Amino acid sequence: MQSYEFEKSLMQKHYNSKKFLDTKLFPKSKLKGKITNLSDVHFNMDGTYNVTIKGTLTIHGETKNIKENATITVKGESIKLNTKFNLTLADYAIAFKDGKPSTNIAKIIEVTVVAEY
């Protein structure tokens, strides 16, 4: 989490601060899950396949169950998984209590995951 870089240094400072993600105390996030319909993916045939991922997501010391849709694209020997989903920061105990950052940061953020093999 600490290695994420912002264009503006002040944004990065707020992101890493104890008032927000506290990345010194919580340096990593973890997505642990399984593809529930992996048998629908034909790894020996090029194509794009819709899959469902079910598991847990841990951020800021909080773990929540997730179930999200994704696509797996098979092209030759390349396999790529893509998903986008919304995450409510308060579900993970992430929020500025007051001050200017509290009005400038979205309460719900979009998370993009791209995994290539």
Protein Blocks (a to p, Z undefined) as FASTA:
>chain_A
ZZpccfblklmmmmmmmklnommlmmbccdddddfklmmpcfkbgcdddddddddddeeh
iacddddddddddehjaccddddddddfklnopacfbdjklmmpcfbdcddddddZZ
